[in-house]
Amino acid sequence: MADLLPLLLLLPLAAAVANGVNGFAGGRLFGWRTVQRLTVGATAAAFVCALGLFAGVLVDPTPRTVVLYEWLASGGVSIEVALLVDTLSALMALVVTGFGFVIGRFSINYMHRENGFTRYFAAYALFVFAMLVLVLGDNYVMLFVGWEAVGVCSYLLIGQYLERNSAARASTEAFVANRVGDAGFIVAILMMIDAFGSVKYADVLSRLGSVDPGTLTAIALCLLLGAVGKSAQLPLGSWLAKAMEGPTPSSALIHAATMVTAGVYLIVRSHELYDAAPHALTVVALVGAATALYGAMVGQTVSDIKGLLATSTTTQLGLMFLACGLGAYTVAMFHLVAHAFYKSYLFLTAPSILHHLHGRLDPATQEPRRDLPSLYTVVALLAGLMVMVPLLIGLGDGATHVGGWTASAWVLLAGAMLAVASAAHYGFMLTREAFVHGDPHHGAAHDDHPHDPHHAHDHAHGTPRHAPAGDQRLPIGPVVWPLGLVAAAAVAGLLLELLPGGLDDSWFRGLLAPVVGAGRGSVDGALGLRVALGLLLVAMVVYAWFSAMFLTRYRAESALGGLVRQRQLYVASINRFWIDLLTRRLVVDRVLGLGRALDRFDTRVIDRIVGWPVSIAARLGRLVSWLDTYGIGAAERSPRALTSHLSSVAALLESYVIGGVENGLRGLLAIIGRAGTAFEGVIAKPAVAVVLIAMVTIAALLGVR
Amino acid sequence: MVINEVLASLQIGFPILSALIWLPVAGIALVALSPSPVLATRITVALALVEFLLTLLLLSAFKTGTPDLQFVERLGGIYVLGIDGISALFLPLTALLLLLTCLSSEVSSMNGVRGYLMAQLGFAATMMGAFAAADLTLFWLFFALEIAPAYLLIARHGTGAERRGAARHYLAVMVVSSGLLLIGLEMLIAEAGGARDLRTVLATAIPAEAQVGIFALLCVALGIKAPIFPLHSWLPKVLEQGPVVGLGIFLVGVKVGTYALIRFVIAMLPEASAQWFWVMAGLGTIGMVYGALIALAQSDLRRLLAFASLSHMGVVLLGLFSLNLYGLQGGLLQMLSLGAAAAGLYFIAGFLHQRVGPPDIGNLGGLTTQVPLLSLAFITTAMAAVGMPVTSGFNGEHLVVIGAYKVHWGMAICVVTGTVLTAAYFLRYFLRAFMAEASAPGAAAIPDLSLRERVIMLSMVGVVMLAGLYTGPFLRVVNGSLEPMAQHVEARVKQHALQLPGARTTAQAQAAPQPSTR
């Protein structure tokens, strides 16, 4: 089945290249119909290939490597362009191409007659290709190549609406945040090269014993930094909510078809490394738990559908990381796949709901249900699924798998509870916003401006709507029967032994067993980390209970604001815990200020100090330019004039050189004086700047011994 | 280090290196004699095309896997030419940039076209000479001669109001640089027993105690040219005030400085390099972060590129003075790829200049919708400079990081920080200049890339991606020379019981199981 591999990869690439060339030629090569047919056809064919690949893996789960060519070889380390097919990568390829195809088909309608149609589909096909490289690569460099390429594609997709300034900002921020994570990834790769002499998964993960644990922990933490950037975990997570600026199907692609879950894939792929580095593993759990809690709390105050979906992704990703950090890799993978299903569905239904609300709904009637029966069912169903999924995967595993540390079972339970609470909240919010509340000027109607800070701000300082009672409570009836359907599906799944996926003897675990193996099964690591993790989990449980009991039942949007005592929490939540603001104030502004200060320093000080030969030679230079203008002209005019010019040149030279040296010395002293004052001026203002330069210098000097 | 030589007559049948140097010189005469500027432009483009094809021929006949000096010509005296793996790749790049620069449409619509073309050809000739020279004095001669056409280009064909000031600044600084270089090279020649020949000097062991002085002189001289951190003041001035099109080639021209650092400093003065590498690596680190931070605050693309070049030069310097194979390879690859990427971006600055005047943020905006192709070309080339995969910047950067890590992890962290900043300043510029709303709403619509400009940008992107996807062949060309050199440096250093940077980690890495060396 490995024969399908080149086809699987080349089809989306070919579509991307064709669309790209067409776009570069101004769309003259073929029309928009061909563009969409090409892209969707290529992803559909790739999906069929991935199915074949997956079937092949089901028959024979032995990992296979296909080496295409040697990319570069240097001093004993050889980096190959090679692909790896095992159950994990085949599963991921299936998810990528499957959702790639569905979302691609959807994009045809969504992007119809939009500007940049060809550009969108070129970036789209490239995205699918990059994701395939990411999941099918045989070594960390290949993974990184796909990783970076996906980053570029998401940059293009988020910035799709070129005429919108906010989209440009969002895409830039997403790229730079990703790049910070990538820096960690690069360091991890080179530490691997240094420690293991290879970047192949098989080599690295089999040579773990020969390297000291400190190095392993460092490598694992650097990889984690990369995963944090890509998967929008704390503290690099703020780009994800803003990334909603892209067209909705591209958001679906980023959220569902695994770009943000690439971090989870990375950790699962290198789980042996994390098992050997327990401190790092605990940090993974900590990051995940913190992000999940953050996402859940921020989600309470988000007031529009797309924003809700974004924060719910944050929560879900946090839970996946938490599962990884607790050693339950299969659970994380199952969660990943399930999340892809329901999140892509929610994303793809969101725009049509909004479309209906914008187009057909009369705000006065508030009775849209009859207009949208099918949509309503679907969304309610999926919302219900969102509630159920963590239960189905988490509880089963919590009971049986994580047995090493006594508290582990309820640790995972905490995660599940939080997920349920927040997912229930989202579910209620969605159905409510869309079908019950239904006010297009409020909340749900923010399709194009999902995260509108002014809007949020108004609520923060406006009169919070206290929820009296009665009609402000959610009508729970319409949500119950879809839940029942989901439960029925779950029971069917149970009977088919597909669910719960996390159980020891489940089919899913059996599928991934050749790659993921048994896992660590206990929480280890430094005491401080464990205590922090425990506290965080307790906080999650408390919050989940609190939220379910007191907040969600009331009018959802003013949930936290509804109770006066939670005012602070509400403000924190609506400001996203000021993480964005802090990043801007503490990092971005400082760096920019430093750049500007250095620029002034460069023109005022360095130019003068280093430019001393210039001031001395200025006269000589003027002489040359004189020769340049007059000398050449004179030479052209007449040879006699030339001789007279030459004699005056000699005279000039004499006076210039003597005068130049004198003036130069005098000028030099003056310049040193001026440079001193200028230098002082620079030092006095951005003292931080100079300290930082000094620190960099010292670090460089100390660093190189 | 003992290397052999292969004569050009045996290898290819005609003196190809001389042809590469003298063809542009003949071109100068032809252009001077040609009756009309249009004809002069055509002659130059034709010559540049021939030149480029010749360099491709050269590359195809080049033997990889050997440190030998190839295509050697000896005419007596100092006229000794020959190339090896270190210099081989610079020749095609120079020729390609000459071709693209001459193709650029501004040439045909500019005043004083002939003078411009002559200066451009002269510049190309001296650069070819500097890369092809296999004699220390001949190298110096070309190095010094290069100043003249460059000065003329800036002073006469610059676009800035202060172009004369910038040209004078350049001239003064470069005179100091070449003066110091001359003294340094003469001292080196004296220590080598009067031999000027590259091969002989390489084969002679320069006494370690004599090396330090020469090292300092050469580093300052080449540091001005490169430019290295505190000596860079001329570059922003020149790039801002100089001609908008002609300087693409310039950005490769400055690579002569780092090229000479490999050629004369690291290869010939290994003990001094091993002893003082931290000064150069430290300056590289500072320059990298310093340049990137300043670039972040720039609003003019040309000035931004100057500081970006400074930052990139820091990366190259760090790689080279890691003094191990990874670092040397990475440094050399970065020189080539960043030269190409920076030149590509400078071309874009030129295109913008033609359309709206100085490429300052204040003049720009809304470009992604108005000129999508130009925007795409910018972002693609910028991604190469940032070091995205499938561009050559990716591989070069990684090799440098590995090399630096072998010396100390702190250095590697600095390089990686530099890459984050690089992404930040290029994307920030793109955001503010291309994606932001147009600041002057009434401005006339500007045209997108013309066919000729598309050819130029496609070839730049093509070079960068070719080197990124097929790095193997590129590395094979340079490895023939770099591997023996790295071993030579190590052997010489061990002989003097000095410690090579990162000796501990190197030993560790060797203990780890490794696949076979290629």
Chai-1 contact restraints between the chains, C-beta under 6 A:
chainA,res_idxA,chainB,res_idxB,connection_type,confidence,min_distance_angstrom,max_distance_angstrom,comment,restraint_id
A,E70,B,G472,contact,1.0,0.0,6.0,A-B,restraint_1
A,L72,B,N395,contact,1.0,0.0,6.0,A-B,restraint_2
A,L72,B,T471,contact,1.0,0.0,6.0,A-B,restraint_3
A,L72,B,G472,contact,1.0,0.0,6.0,A-B,restraint_4
A,L72,B,L475,contact,1.0,0.0,6.0,A-B,restraint_5
A,A73,B,R518,contact,1.0,0.0,6.0,A-B,restraint_6
A,S74,B,Y326,contact,1.0,0.0,6.0,A-B,restraint_7
A,S74,B,Q329,contact,1.0,0.0,6.0,A-B,restraint_8
A,G75,B,L325,contact,1.0,0.0,6.0,A-B,restraint_9
A,G75,B,Y326,contact,1.0,0.0,6.0,A-B,restraint_10
A,G76,B,Q514,contact,1.0,0.0,6.0,A-B,restraint_11
A,G76,B,T517,contact,1.0,0.0,6.0,A-B,restraint_12
A,S78,B,P515,contact,1.0,0.0,6.0,A-B,restraint_13
A,V145,B,P389,contact,1.0,0.0,6.0,A-B,restraint_14
A,E148,B,M388,contact,1.0,0.0,6.0,A-B,restraint_15
A,E148,B,P389,contact,1.0,0.0,6.0,A-B,restraint_16
A,L162,B,T368,contact,1.0,0.0,6.0,A-B,restraint_17
A,L162,B,T369,contact,1.0,0.0,6.0,A-B,restraint_18
A,E163,B,T369,contact,1.0,0.0,6.0,A-B,restraint_19
A,A168,B,L431,contact,1.0,0.0,6.0,A-B,restraint_20
A,A168,B,M435,contact,1.0,0.0,6.0,A-B,restraint_21
A,T172,B,L427,contact,1.0,0.0,6.0,A-B,restraint_22
A,T172,B,L431,contact,1.0,0.0,6.0,A-B,restraint_23
A,F175,B,L427,contact,1.0,0.0,6.0,A-B,restraint_24
A,V176,B,A423,contact,1.0,0.0,6.0,A-B,restraint_25
A,V176,B,A424,contact,1.0,0.0,6.0,A-B,restraint_26
A,R179,B,V420,contact,1.0,0.0,6.0,A-B,restraint_27
A,R179,B,A423,contact,1.0,0.0,6.0,A-B,restraint_28
A,V180,B,V420,contact,1.0,0.0,6.0,A-B,restraint_29
A,A183,B,V416,contact,1.0,0.0,6.0,A-B,restraint_30
A,A183,B,V420,contact,1.0,0.0,6.0,A-B,restraint_31
A,I186,B,V416,contact,1.0,0.0,6.0,A-B,restraint_32
A,V187,B,V416,contact,1.0,0.0,6.0,A-B,restraint_33
A,L190,B,V401,contact,1.0,0.0,6.0,A-B,restraint_34
A,L190,B,I402,contact,1.0,0.0,6.0,A-B,restraint_35
A,L190,B,Y405,contact,1.0,0.0,6.0,A-B,restraint_36
A,I193,B,I402,contact,1.0,0.0,6.0,A-B,restraint_37
A,D194,B,Y405,contact,1.0,0.0,6.0,A-B,restraint_38
A,D194,B,A509,contact,1.0,0.0,6.0,A-B,restraint_39
A,G197,B,A512,contact,1.0,0.0,6.0,A-B,restraint_40
A,G197,B,Q514,contact,1.0,0.0,6.0,A-B,restraint_41
A,L594,B,L293,contact,1.0,0.0,6.0,A-B,restraint_42
A,G595,B,L293,contact,1.0,0.0,6.0,A-B,restraint_43
A,G595,B,I294,contact,1.0,0.0,6.0,A-B,restraint_44
A,G595,B,L296,contact,1.0,0.0,6.0,A-B,restraint_45
A,G595,B,A297,contact,1.0,0.0,6.0,A-B,restraint_46
A,R596,B,A297,contact,1.0,0.0,6.0,A-B,restraint_47
A,L598,B,L293,contact,1.0,0.0,6.0,A-B,restraint_48
A,L598,B,I294,contact,1.0,0.0,6.0,A-B,restraint_49
A,D599,B,I294,contact,1.0,0.0,6.0,A-B,restraint_50
A,D599,B,A297,contact,1.0,0.0,6.0,A-B,restraint_51
A,I606,B,S233,contact,1.0,0.0,6.0,A-B,restraint_52
A,D607,B,S233,contact,1.0,0.0,6.0,A-B,restraint_53
A,V610,B,P230,contact,1.0,0.0,6.0,A-B,restraint_54
A,V610,B,L231,contact,1.0,0.0,6.0,A-B,restraint_55
A,V610,B,S233,contact,1.0,0.0,6.0,A-B,restraint_56
A,G611,B,S233,contact,1.0,0.0,6.0,A-B,restraint_57
A,P613,B,A172,contact,1.0,0.0,6.0,A-B,restraint_58
A,P613,B,V176,contact,1.0,0.0,6.0,A-B,restraint_59
A,V614,B,H169,contact,1.0,0.0,6.0,A-B,restraint_60
A,V614,B,A172,contact,1.0,0.0,6.0,A-B,restraint_61
A,A617,B,A172,contact,1.0,0.0,6.0,A-B,restraint_62
A,G621,B,R168,contact,1.0,0.0,6.0,A-B,restraint_63
A,G621,B,L171,contact,1.0,0.0,6.0,A-B,restraint_64
A,G621,B,A172,contact,1.0,0.0,6.0,A-B,restraint_65
A,S625,B,R164,contact,1.0,0.0,6.0,A-B,restraint_66
A,V696,B,V289,contact,1.0,0.0,6.0,A-B,restraint_67
A,A699,B,G410,contact,1.0,0.0,6.0,A-B,restraint_68
A,A700,B,G282,contact,1.0,0.0,6.0,A-B,restraint_69
A,A700,B,T285,contact,1.0,0.0,6.0,A-B,restraint_70
A,L701,B,G282,contact,1.0,0.0,6.0,A-B,restraint_71
A,G703,B,H408,contact,1.0,0.0,6.0,A-B,restraint_72
A,G703,B,G410,contact,1.0,0.0,6.0,A-B,restraint_73
A,G703,B,M411,contact,1.0,0.0,6.0,A-B,restraint_74
A,V704,B,W278,contact,1.0,0.0,6.0,A-B,restraint_75
A,V704,B,A281,contact,1.0,0.0,6.0,A-B,restraint_76
A,V704,B,H408,contact,1.0,0.0,6.0,A-B,restraint_77
